[in-house]
Amino acid sequence: MLKKFAIIGFGGTMIGIGVNGFILPFHLINGGFFGISLLANYLWGLKVGLTFICLNIPVFIYAFRYEPEYFVNGLAGAVVSGFMLDFLMPFSGMIHLPILSSVIIGAVLIGIGVGFMLRNHISPGGMDLLALLIAKKTNVNVGIICFAIDAVIITTGLILLKDARLLYSLVIVSIIGLFACVITSIRKV
């Protein structure tokens, strides 16, 4: 149980640092409910973490009904990740790097956080929880499912915000998906 809390804390912190320190300053988006929460922040000024937690409610209800273990792990992962997004918000804009460097470092940090959580059947939130449930039923790698969902969200962001910089978001989700695939595929020693 202590190991699970440590993984949730580590993963949530990595996600919070990656988003706030490297993604948010350039007004880029991530995939999943993180990306939708960032879009809501850019369009209407909503708090990213709170929006993220609220968006997760329907997926939690579904998981509670069909996979109670995933529900508990997903709820803990989403609450900690959402909290860390808002808690680490003051770090937004403190790191000054070129956009591509920021995208790569932010995506690697988020990918490590998401990958470690998914490897231990803990979801950092809605779309990842949904991807875990789909992966369990279909035998498709959870990282591939996450990437497909994320590509749809980023395309929507491109259409709504009409900002060509959002193409960097495709790099973000690609790196996150890659890290999630690699970390979840490595066999335990």
VENJOQUI-V332731 format. One line per field, one symbol per residue. ss: DSSP state (H for helix, E for strand, C for the rest). phi: phi as a letter, one per 20 degrees, with the letter a starting at -180 (. if undefined). burial: b if it has 9 or more other ideal C-beta (glycine too) atoms within 8 Angstrom, else e. Layout:
ss->???
phi->???
burial->???
This chain:
ss->CHHHHHHHHHHHHHHHHHHHHHHHHHCCCCCHHHHHHHHHHHHHCCCHHHHHHHHCHHHHHHHHHHCHHHHHHHHHHHHHHHHHHHHHHHHCCCCCCCHHHHHHHHHHHHHHHHHHHHHCCCCCCHHHHHHHHHHHHHCCCHHHHHHHHHHHHHHHHHHHHCCHHHHHHHHHHHHHHHHHHHHHHCCCC
phi->.fffffffffffffffffffeceggelecdemffffffgfffecmffffffgffffgffffffffdbgfffffffffffffffffffeggffnfddcfgfffffffffffffffffffgdlddfqhffffffffffedmegffffgffffffffffffffelcffffffffgffffffffffffefffe
burial->eeebbebbbbbbbbbbbbbbbbbbbbebbbbbbbbbbbbbbeeeebebbbbbbebbeebbebbeeeeeebbebbbbbbbbbbbbbbebbebbeebeeebeebbbbbbbbbbbbbbbbbbbbbbbbbbbbbbbbbbeeeeebbbbbbbebbbebbebbbeebeeebbebbbbbbbbbbbbbbbbbeeeee
